[in-house]
Amino acid sequence: NNNNNNNNNNNNNNNHNNNNNNDDDDISPATDNPTKPRCKDGTRILHILPARLDLSLAAAPTYSLAAALYLDALLRRTDAERLTLVCDVRGGRGWANPTPMSTFPFIRSTSSLLGRHYPERLERMILFPMPKAAMWVWGAAQKCLDPNTASKVVVCSEVAEVEEGFLENGVMGLLEGRRRSFFVG
């Protein structure tokens, strides 16, 4: 009976190890594998849509923790893969659409949490499209971040800036398709 249990445990461990070493988990450029979009510098993209946050359901740090847990499941601990957070601040049909000012606690707590727990993983955070009139909000929020994290934040006023400056060809279309797929109604 003990031998059967040991064999079952060994089989489960082998299956677990095989799943972790699956070639499908390998990362390839956006042009080769559009389901894993990349920036021009090769960093993987984590697409964040703060307008989907419903701050009446959970506090901003709870959403930040969910992002960190997602990253913990996504990233291999043995790799030094770097990420670009692409934070699209546009609203969406049927979403909570909190004001840009009310999403800054989420942005601040996410960048702080990731900076503490994944210090060398964050290549940059791109906030877009930030209306020029709202740039003062970023100026105020930037002072609440540690200098290392603040230096990694890029604010763009137009989608084209992000696409031309940072993303592989076709990636913005993929991100926009994903964003629209979450529309409600």
Backbone torsions as a table, in degrees:
resi	resn	phi	psi	omega
1	ASN	NA	-42.8	177.1
2	ASN	-64.0	-35.6	178.4
3	ASN	-63.0	-40.3	178.1
4	ASN	-62.4	-43.6	179.1
5	ASN	-62.7	-42.2	178.5
6	ASN	-63.7	-41.1	177.9
7	ASN	-63.2	-42.8	178.3
8	ASN	-62.3	-43.4	178.7
9	ASN	-62.6	-41.8	178.7
10	ASN	-63.6	-42.2	178.2
11	ASN	-62.5	-43.7	178.6
12	ASN	-62.5	-42.4	178.8
13	ASN	-64.4	-41.0	178.4
14	ASN	-63.7	-43.1	177.6
15	ASN	-61.8	-42.2	179.9
16	HIS	-62.9	-44.9	179.7
17	ASN	-65.2	-40.3	178.3
18	ASN	-63.0	-40.0	179.2
19	ASN	-65.2	-37.7	-179.4
20	ASN	-71.1	-23.5	-178.4
21	ASN	-101.9	16.1	-178.1
22	ASN	-64.9	131.0	179.7
23	ASP	-62.2	-23.2	178.7
24	ASP	-64.3	-21.0	179.3
25	ASP	-80.6	-12.0	-179.5
26	ASP	-64.3	148.3	-176.9
27	ILE	-95.3	136.2	175.5
28	SER	-134.6	161.9	-178.2
29	PRO	-59.2	159.2	-177.3
30	ALA	-57.3	-35.0	-178.7
31	THR	-68.8	-27.3	178.5
32	ASP	-89.2	-31.8	-176.9
33	ASN	-142.0	91.2	-174.6
34	PRO	-67.9	-10.0	178.1
35	THR	-79.7	-13.1	178.3
36	LYS	-123.7	76.5	-173.9
37	PRO	-65.1	150.6	-176.7
38	ARG	-131.3	156.2	169.7
39	CYS	-83.4	169.8	178.6
40	LYS	-60.0	-28.9	-179.7
41	ASP	-85.1	3.3	177.0
42	GLY	93.1	-7.5	-179.8
43	THR	-71.5	144.0	177.4
44	ARG	-72.4	147.8	-178.8
45	ILE	-100.9	132.0	167.8
46	LEU	-111.2	111.6	-175.2
47	HIS	-88.2	119.4	-177.6
48	ILE	-115.0	134.5	-179.7
49	LEU	-121.0	85.1	-175.6
50	PRO	-63.3	-19.5	178.2
51	ALA	-68.3	-15.4	176.6
52	ARG	-81.2	-13.1	-178.7
53	LEU	-65.6	130.5	173.2
54	ASP	-110.6	95.4	-174.7
55	LEU	-71.1	-5.0	172.5
56	SER	-83.3	-17.3	178.8
57	LEU	-91.8	-36.0	-178.5
58	ALA	-154.7	151.9	179.4
59	ALA	-74.4	157.5	-179.6
60	ALA	-52.9	-44.1	179.8
61	PRO	-62.8	-25.8	177.0
62	THR	-67.1	-43.2	176.6
63	TYR	-64.6	-38.4	178.0
64	SER	-62.7	-42.1	178.0
65	LEU	-62.9	-38.9	177.4
66	ALA	-61.5	-40.4	177.2
67	ALA	-63.7	-41.4	179.1
68	ALA	-65.4	-40.6	178.0
69	LEU	-64.6	-38.6	176.5
70	TYR	-60.5	-46.4	179.3
71	LEU	-63.2	-38.2	179.2
72	ASP	-61.5	-37.5	178.6
73	ALA	-76.6	-30.2	-174.9
74	LEU	-79.9	-40.8	-170.8
75	LEU	-93.8	141.5	174.4
76	ARG	-80.3	134.2	-179.6
77	ARG	-68.2	-22.9	-178.1
78	THR	-83.5	-11.6	179.3
79	ASP	-95.9	160.6	175.3
80	ALA	-113.7	31.7	-177.7
81	GLU	-58.5	138.0	-179.1
82	ARG	-104.9	153.0	-176.0
83	LEU	-122.0	151.3	167.7
84	THR	-116.5	121.6	174.6
85	LEU	-86.5	118.9	178.3
86	VAL	-104.0	105.3	-172.6
87	CYS	-103.7	99.5	-178.2
88	ASP	-87.1	111.1	-173.1
89	VAL	-89.2	5.0	178.5
90	ARG	-70.4	150.0	177.0
91	GLY	-78.6	175.6	178.9
92	GLY	-146.7	152.5	-178.7
93	ARG	-64.4	124.1	177.5
94	GLY	85.3	2.0	179.4
95	TRP	-90.5	168.6	177.7
96	ALA	-66.0	-32.3	178.4
97	ASN	47.3	59.1	176.3
98	PRO	-64.1	158.1	179.4
99	THR	-63.9	152.3	178.7
100	PRO	-54.9	-38.7	-179.2
101	MET	-63.3	-37.5	-178.2
102	SER	-75.2	-14.7	177.6
103	THR	-87.9	-11.3	-179.0
104	PHE	-63.4	-34.1	174.1
105	PRO	-59.3	-36.4	176.7
106	PHE	-66.1	-47.5	-179.1
107	ILE	-62.1	-43.8	-179.9
108	ARG	-65.3	-46.9	-178.0
109	SER	-68.8	-34.7	178.7
110	THR	-66.8	-49.1	-179.1
111	SER	-65.0	-35.8	178.5
112	SER	-68.4	-46.7	-179.9
113	LEU	-62.2	-45.5	-179.9
114	LEU	-68.4	-35.4	177.3
115	GLY	-64.4	-36.6	179.3
116	ARG	-74.8	-45.0	-172.8
117	HIS	-94.2	-20.3	178.6
118	TYR	-133.1	59.9	-168.3
119	PRO	-59.4	-33.8	-178.2
120	GLU	-104.8	8.8	-179.9
121	ARG	-87.2	-31.4	-175.4
122	LEU	-82.0	110.2	175.6
123	GLU	-79.3	-48.3	179.0
124	ARG	-164.2	161.6	171.0
125	MET	-123.1	124.3	179.7
126	ILE	-105.4	120.1	174.3
127	LEU	-100.2	124.6	-180.0
128	PHE	-158.4	163.5	-23.6
129	PRO	-79.9	114.8	-177.6
130	MET	-86.3	116.3	178.6
131	PRO	-58.6	140.4	-178.8
132	LYS	-56.1	-33.9	179.8
133	ALA	-66.9	-21.6	-177.9
134	ALA	-97.0	3.2	-179.0
135	MET	-60.8	-28.5	178.4
136	TRP	-63.8	-31.7	178.5
137	VAL	-63.8	-43.9	178.3
138	TRP	-63.2	-40.8	178.5
139	GLY	-56.4	-40.8	178.7
140	ALA	-72.2	-43.1	-178.1
141	ALA	-67.4	-34.2	-178.3
142	GLN	-59.4	-32.7	-179.1
143	LYS	-68.7	-17.8	-179.8
144	CYS	-87.4	-7.3	-179.2
145	LEU	-96.0	154.4	173.6
146	ASP	-68.2	149.7	-173.9
147	PRO	-56.5	-37.3	179.8
148	ASN	-63.2	-45.6	179.4
149	THR	-67.2	-45.0	-179.0
150	ALA	-58.6	-34.2	-179.5
151	SER	-69.1	-16.8	-178.7
152	LYS	-92.7	-4.2	-177.9
153	VAL	-90.8	128.5	177.4
154	VAL	-115.4	127.2	179.0
155	VAL	-109.2	124.7	-180.0
156	CYS	-119.4	139.8	-178.7
157	SER	-89.6	-15.0	-178.1
158	GLU	-135.1	150.5	177.8
159	VAL	-59.8	-40.0	-177.9
160	ALA	-60.3	-34.6	177.5
161	GLU	-59.1	-43.4	-179.1
162	VAL	-67.7	-47.3	-177.3
163	GLU	-62.0	-46.5	-176.9
164	GLU	-75.0	-35.2	-173.9
165	GLY	-86.9	-27.1	-168.7
166	PHE	-130.7	-29.0	-168.0
167	LEU	-100.5	146.6	171.6
168	GLU	-63.0	158.9	178.2
169	ASN	-58.3	135.2	176.3
170	GLY	86.0	-11.7	-175.8
171	VAL	-70.0	-40.0	-179.5
172	MET	-62.2	-38.9	176.6
173	GLY	-61.6	-40.5	177.4
174	LEU	-63.9	-46.4	180.0
175	LEU	-63.9	-40.8	179.3
176	GLU	-66.4	-38.8	176.5
177	GLY	-61.8	-41.8	177.4
178	ARG	-64.8	-43.3	-179.9
179	ARG	-59.1	-47.4	-178.3
180	ARG	-68.3	-27.5	-179.8
181	SER	-67.1	-17.7	178.6
182	PHE	-91.0	-2.5	177.9
183	PHE	-61.6	146.2	-179.1
184	VAL	-117.1	133.9	174.7
185	GLY	85.7	NA	NA
